[in-house]
Amino acid sequence: MEITCMNLWQVIKSVLAAMLGVQSNKVRERDFTEGSPAAFIIVGIVIAVIFVLLLYGIVQWVLASHH
C-alpha cells in the first residue's frame, strides 16, 4: 500500500463531509493514514469561521431588509 499526501481539495471535501456527518469509512480511513492532522485542524477552523460569518451576513441582510 502506497502512502501519498492528500491535496488541499481532498482535505476540504473530507472536512465538509465530516461536518455534515456523511463521510464514508473508506474516506475516514484514508484521512487517518494519508492526512496531516494540522491540515484538517486548519481547514476545519477556516470553514467554521466562514460558516459563522456567512450566517452573520445573512442575518444582517434579513434584518436590514425589514427596516
N, C-alpha and C positions, 0 to 999 in steps of 0.2 A: 504494500500500500504506500503510495507516494504522498507525502505531505507537502501541500503547497500553501502559499499565503493567500488569504482572501482579499479581493479588491474592495474598494470603498462601496460600490453599488451593492455587492453581496452583503456587506455589513449593514447597510441601511435597510435593505429588504428584510434581513433577519431580525433587526431591532423592531421594525414596524410590525412584522408578523408576531413577534413575541409580545409586543404591547397590545395587540388585538387578540392574542390568545389562539392564533390559528397556525402556529408553527408546527411542522411535522417532526417526528422523531428523527428522521434521516437528516434533516437540516440542523436540528439541535445537536446531533452527534458531530456533524461536520464543524459546527461552530466551536465545540469544545476541543476538537482535535487540530483544527487549522487556524482558528481565530485568535486574535490577541485580546486579552481582557481589557486593556486600555482603550483599544479601538471601540469596543462595544460600549464601554462606560462613556466615552466622549460623545459618540454618536447618539447614545440614549439621552444624555443631558441636553444636547443640542436640539434633538427632536422634541423633547419635553418642553423646552423653553419656547420653541417655535409654536407648539400647540397652545401653550398658555397665552402667548402674545396674539395668536390668531383669535382665540376666544375673547380676549380683552378687546381686540379691534372690532369684532362682530358686535359685542355688547355696546360699545361706544357708538357704533354706527346705528344700531337699532334705537338706542336712547336719543341720539341726535335727530333721527328722522321723526320722532314723535313730539318734538317741541316746535 
